[in-house]
Amino acid sequence: MAGHETYILMELAWALPVLAVQWLAGWRYLARQRGTLCVAIGLMTLYLSCADGVAISKGIWTLHADRILGVRAGDVPLEEIVFFLLTNALVAQSVILLSARLDWRQGAVGTSTQGTLRQD
Protein backbone atom coordinates (compact mmCIF):
# COMPACT_ATOMS: atom_id res chain seq x y z
CA MET A 1 0.00 0.00 0.00
CA ALA A 2 0.97 3.64 0.39
CA GLY A 3 2.32 3.46 3.95
CA HIS A 4 1.31 6.32 6.22
CA GLU A 5 -0.75 7.90 3.44
CA THR A 6 -2.96 4.82 2.93
CA TYR A 7 -6.03 5.91 4.89
CA ILE A 8 -6.11 9.50 3.62
CA LEU A 9 -5.56 8.45 -0.01
CA MET A 10 -8.28 5.79 0.16
CA GLU A 11 -10.87 8.14 1.60
CA LEU A 12 -10.04 10.90 -0.88
CA ALA A 13 -10.28 8.42 -3.77
CA TRP A 14 -13.63 7.24 -2.37
CA ALA A 15 -15.32 10.62 -1.87
CA LEU A 16 -13.80 13.22 -4.19
CA PRO A 17 -15.15 11.76 -7.45
CA VAL A 18 -18.72 11.79 -6.10
CA LEU A 19 -18.33 15.30 -4.67
CA ALA A 20 -16.97 16.47 -8.03
CA VAL A 21 -19.94 14.98 -9.91
CA GLN A 22 -22.34 16.64 -7.47
CA TRP A 23 -20.71 20.01 -8.08
CA LEU A 24 -20.60 19.50 -11.85
CA ALA A 25 -24.27 18.56 -11.95
CA GLY A 26 -25.65 21.01 -9.43
CA TRP A 27 -23.16 23.78 -8.79
CA ARG A 28 -25.80 26.52 -9.02
CA TYR A 29 -27.93 24.97 -6.28
CA LEU A 30 -24.99 24.05 -4.07
CA ALA A 31 -23.45 27.52 -4.42
CA ARG A 32 -26.74 29.14 -3.39
CA GLN A 33 -26.77 26.98 -0.27
CA ARG A 34 -23.08 27.28 0.60
CA GLY A 35 -23.80 28.83 4.00
CA THR A 36 -26.17 26.02 4.91
CA LEU A 37 -23.65 23.49 3.61
CA CYS A 38 -20.81 24.95 5.67
CA VAL A 39 -22.83 25.02 8.88
CA ALA A 40 -24.28 21.51 8.43
CA ILE A 41 -20.97 19.95 7.42
CA GLY A 42 -18.97 21.84 10.06
CA LEU A 43 -21.29 21.11 12.99
CA MET A 44 -21.67 17.44 12.21
CA THR A 45 -17.94 17.00 11.57
CA LEU A 46 -17.18 18.61 14.92
CA TYR A 47 -19.75 16.45 16.73
CA LEU A 48 -18.61 13.19 15.14
CA SER A 49 -14.93 14.02 15.68
CA CYS A 50 -15.59 14.67 19.38
CA ALA A 51 -17.52 11.41 19.69
CA ASP A 52 -14.69 9.62 17.89
CA GLY A 53 -12.18 11.17 20.28
CA VAL A 54 -14.10 9.75 23.23
CA ALA A 55 -14.23 6.29 21.63
CA ILE A 56 -10.53 6.33 20.79
CA SER A 57 -9.53 7.57 24.26
CA LYS A 58 -11.60 4.76 25.86
CA GLY A 59 -9.90 2.16 23.66
CA ILE A 60 -13.12 1.24 21.84
CA TRP A 61 -11.15 1.31 18.60
CA THR A 62 -7.76 2.26 17.29
CA LEU A 63 -6.23 3.04 13.95
CA HIS A 64 -3.18 1.28 12.58
CA ALA A 65 -0.28 3.67 13.17
CA ASP A 66 1.43 2.53 9.95
CA ARG A 67 -1.56 3.66 7.85
CA ILE A 68 -2.11 7.20 9.16
CA LEU A 69 -0.05 10.36 8.91
CA GLY A 70 0.22 10.84 12.67
CA VAL A 71 -1.35 14.33 12.73
CA ARG A 72 -3.96 14.49 15.49
CA ALA A 73 -6.46 16.84 17.07
CA GLY A 74 -6.42 15.52 20.61
CA ASP A 75 -6.87 11.76 20.24
CA VAL A 76 -8.46 11.99 16.79
CA PRO A 77 -6.27 11.36 13.73
CA LEU A 78 -6.57 13.82 10.86
CA GLU A 79 -7.83 11.02 8.64
CA GLU A 80 -10.86 10.47 10.87
CA ILE A 81 -11.75 14.16 10.77
CA VAL A 82 -11.38 14.18 6.99
CA PHE A 83 -13.56 11.06 6.77
CA PHE A 84 -16.34 12.75 8.75
CA LEU A 85 -15.99 15.94 6.71
CA LEU A 86 -16.22 14.07 3.40
CA THR A 87 -19.11 11.89 4.52
CA ASN A 88 -21.04 14.88 5.83
CA ALA A 89 -20.39 16.76 2.59
CA LEU A 90 -21.71 13.83 0.57
CA VAL A 91 -24.88 13.65 2.67
CA ALA A 92 -25.53 17.42 2.90
CA GLN A 93 -24.96 17.99 -0.82
CA SER A 94 -27.18 15.03 -1.69
CA VAL A 95 -29.99 16.40 0.46
CA ILE A 96 -29.74 19.84 -1.16
CA LEU A 97 -29.63 18.42 -4.68
CA LEU A 98 -32.53 16.04 -4.05
CA SER A 99 -34.57 18.83 -2.45
CA ALA A 100 -33.92 21.05 -5.45
CA ARG A 101 -34.95 18.25 -7.77
CA LEU A 102 -38.18 17.65 -5.84
CA ASP A 103 -38.97 21.38 -5.87
CA TRP A 104 -38.42 21.41 -9.61
CA ARG A 105 -40.69 18.40 -10.16
CA GLN A 106 -43.42 19.96 -8.02
CA GLY A 107 -43.36 23.17 -10.02
CA ALA A 108 -41.66 25.33 -7.43
CA VAL A 109 -38.98 26.27 -9.92
CA GLY A 110 -37.93 29.86 -9.54
CA THR A 111 -40.44 30.63 -6.77
CA SER A 112 -37.90 30.92 -3.97
CA THR A 113 -34.77 32.95 -3.39
CA GLN A 114 -33.44 30.29 -1.00
CA GLY A 115 -31.54 28.35 -3.64
CA THR A 116 -34.13 26.10 -5.20
CA LEU A 117 -34.03 25.28 -8.86
CA ARG A 118 -34.77 28.03 -11.32
CA GLN A 119 -35.30 27.75 -14.99
CA ASP A 120 -32.58 29.76 -16.68
C-alpha positions in Angstrom: 0.0 0.0 0.0 1.0 3.6 0.4 2.3 3.5 4.0 1.3 6.3 6.2 -0.7 7.9 3.4 -3.0 4.8 2.9 -6.0 5.9 4.9 -6.1 9.5 3.6 -5.6 8.4 0.0 -8.3 5.8 0.2 -10.9 8.1 1.6 -10.0 10.9 -0.9 -10.3 8.4 -3.8 -13.6 7.2 -2.4 -15.3 10.6 -1.9 -13.8 13.2 -4.2 -15.2 11.8 -7.5 -18.7 11.8 -6.1 -18.3 15.3 -4.7 -17.0 16.5 -8.0 -19.9 15.0 -9.9 -22.3 16.6 -7.5 -20.7 20.0 -8.1 -20.6 19.5 -11.8 -24.3 18.6 -11.9 -25.6 21.0 -9.4 -23.2 23.8 -8.8 -25.8 26.5 -9.0 -27.9 25.0 -6.3 -25.0 24.1 -4.1 -23.4 27.5 -4.4 -26.7 29.1 -3.4 -26.8 27.0 -0.3 -23.1 27.3 0.6 -23.8 28.8 4.0 -26.2 26.0 4.9 -23.7 23.5 3.6 -20.8 24.9 5.7 -22.8 25.0 8.9 -24.3 21.5 8.4 -21.0 20.0 7.4 -19.0 21.8 10.1 -21.3 21.1 13.0 -21.7 17.4 12.2 -17.9 17.0 11.6 -17.2 18.6 14.9 -19.8 16.5 16.7 -18.6 13.2 15.1 -14.9 14.0 15.7 -15.6 14.7 19.4 -17.5 11.4 19.7 -14.7 9.6 17.9 -12.2 11.2 20.3 -14.1 9.7 23.2 -14.2 6.3 21.6 -10.5 6.3 20.8 -9.5 7.6 24.3 -11.6 4.8 25.9 -9.9 2.2 23.7 -13.1 1.2 21.8 -11.1 1.3 18.6 -7.8 2.3 17.3 -6.2 3.0 13.9 -3.2 1.3 12.6 -0.3 3.7 13.2 1.4 2.5 9.9 -1.6 3.7 7.9 -2.1 7.2 9.2 -0.1 10.4 8.9 0.2 10.8 12.7 -1.3 14.3 12.7 -4.0 14.5 15.5 -6.5 16.8 17.1 -6.4 15.5 20.6 -6.9 11.8 20.2 -8.5 12.0 16.8 -6.3 11.4 13.7 -6.6 13.8 10.9 -7.8 11.0 8.6 -10.9 10.5 10.9 -11.7 14.2 10.8 -11.4 14.2 7.0 -13.6 11.1 6.8 -16.3 12.7 8.7 -16.0 15.9 6.7 -16.2 14.1 3.4 -19.1 11.9 4.5 -21.0 14.9 5.8 -20.4 16.8 2.6 -21.7 13.8 0.6 -24.9 13.7 2.7 -25.5 17.4 2.9 -25.0 18.0 -0.8 -27.2 15.0 -1.7 -30.0 16.4 0.5 -29.7 19.8 -1.2 -29.6 18.4 -4.7 -32.5 16.0 -4.0 -34.6 18.8 -2.5 -33.9 21.1 -5.4 -34.9 18.2 -7.8 -38.2 17.6 -5.8 -39.0 21.4 -5.9 -38.4 21.4 -9.6 -40.7 18.4 -10.2 -43.4 20.0 -8.0 -43.4 23.2 -10.0 -41.7 25.3 -7.4 -39.0 26.3 -9.9 -37.9 29.9 -9.5 -40.4 30.6 -6.8 -37.9 30.9 -4.0 -34.8 33.0 -3.4 -33.4 30.3 -1.0 -31.5 28.4 -3.6 -34.1 26.1 -5.2 -34.0 25.3 -8.9 -34.8 28.0 -11.3 -35.3 27.7 -15.0 -32.6 29.8 -16.7 
